[in-house]
Amino acid sequence: MKLSLPRTLGLSVLALAAAASLGLAQIERLDLAQMISKTDNAVVGQIIDREVFRVDDPVDGPELYFTTLTVQGKSLYDGRQLTVPVTFAGGFITPDEGVYNSEAPSADDVRIGNQVVVFYKWTDNMGGQVAANALYASHGGLYRVVPGTRDRIVLGRGDGYAISSNTSLTGLTTAVAKLR
């Protein structure tokens, strides 16, 4: 069966547009030094609150959902104790109201009570005129911390992430101090 020229051309344009959109949807590859140079702070601590909210914006559109985590802990950059809100796109207010975001941290990663390391940077407009400490590099800016035999362990995310492999919290703290 032979495709007509208009149909073939239309399919070609559609395939080209799909390929172009895939080329734009990439997570930034960052090593630890690059992550530190691009962020305002990194905090190791406990998630003590999580709130999802909706924004309807005349420019960016209706039904924009954001999740704000409140993390209480210690700055890896200067050692200060602090409590900081960190926001990312996506989340659910109820099981039926919200939106998934493939670049957001998993629900398991953002449970209240989890120990985490978060990297963030202030953003004047995350969309919908939301100004906040934005989780940097989406899910690549949040790392779970789990108990280890001698030290707490920061779970790495693999090649291309600021913390690529599991590392002790003491080792990460030392590495950050050297890079700062």
PETA-V461027 format. One record per residue. RES is the residue in one letter. OMEGA is omega in degrees with one decimal (999 if undefined). Layout:
# PETA-V461027
<<RES & OMEGA> <RES & OMEGA>>
This chain:
# PETA-V461027
<<M & -177.2> <K & 176.6> <L & 177.2> <S & -178.8> <L & -179.9> <P & -179.8> <R & 178.4> <T & 179.1> <L & 179.5> <G & 178.3> <L & 178.7> <S & 179.1> <V & 178.8> <L & 178.8> <A & 178.5> <L & 179.2> <A & 178.8> <A & 179.0> <A & 179.7> <A & -179.6> <S & 176.2> <L & 179.1> <G & -179.7> <L & -175.5> <A & -179.5> <Q & 173.4> <I & 179.3> <E & 175.6> <R & -177.6> <L & 167.0> <D & -175.4> <L & 179.6> <A & 179.3> <Q & 179.5> <M & -179.6> <I & -177.9> <S & -175.7> <K & -175.7> <T & 178.2> <D & -176.2> <N & 170.8> <A & -177.7> <V & 169.9> <V & -178.3> <G & -176.1> <Q & 172.4> <I & -177.9> <I & 177.8> <D & 175.7> <R & 180.0> <E & 174.7> <V & 178.7> <F & -177.6> <R & 175.5> <V & 171.5> <D & -173.3> <D & -179.6> <P & -179.6> <V & -175.0> <D & 174.3> <G & -179.6> <P & 173.0> <E & 170.8> <L & -178.2> <Y & 179.4> <F & 175.0> <T & 174.2> <T & 174.0> <L & 171.0> <T & -177.1> <V & 178.9> <Q & -178.4> <G & -172.0> <K & 176.4> <S & 173.1> <L & -177.5> <Y & -177.1> <D & 175.4> <G & -179.3> <R & 168.6> <Q & 179.5> <L & 171.9> <T & -172.4> <V & 171.8> <P & 179.2> <V & -170.9> <T & 173.5> <F & -178.8> <A & 177.3> <G & 177.6> <G & -178.4> <F & 174.5> <I & 173.7> <T & 178.6> <P & -178.5> <D & -177.6> <E & 179.7> <G & -178.5> <V & 172.0> <Y & 173.3> <N & -174.9> <S & -179.9> <E & 180.0> <A & 174.5> <P & 179.3> <S & 177.5> <A & 178.0> <D & -178.4> <D & -172.7> <V & 177.3> <R & 174.9> <I & -178.5> <G & 178.3> <N & 170.1> <Q & -175.6> <V & 163.5> <V & 177.2> <V & 173.5> <F & -178.1> <Y & 178.0> <K & 177.9> <W & 177.6> <T & -179.9> <D & -179.1> <N & 176.6> <M & -172.3> <G & -179.8> <G & -179.0> <Q & 177.8> <V & 176.6> <A & -174.8> <A & 166.2> <N & -176.6> <A & 172.6> <L & -174.8> <Y & 178.2> <A & 178.5> <S & -176.8> <H & 176.9> <G & 178.5> <G & -179.5> <L & -178.3> <Y & 177.0> <R & 175.6> <V & -177.6> <V & 177.5> <P & 174.2> <G & -178.8> <T & -179.3> <R & -174.3> <D & 172.4> <R & -176.7> <I & 174.5> <V & -176.0> <L & 178.4> <G & -177.1> <R & 178.3> <G & -177.7> <D & 178.2> <G & 178.6> <Y & -177.2> <A & 174.5> <I & -171.2> <S & -178.7> <S & 178.8> <N & -178.8> <T & 177.9> <S & 177.8> <L & 177.0> <T & 178.1> <G & 178.3> <L & 179.4> <T & 178.5> <T & 179.6> <A & 178.6> <V & 179.4> <A & 179.4> <K & -177.5> <L & -179.8> <R & 999>>
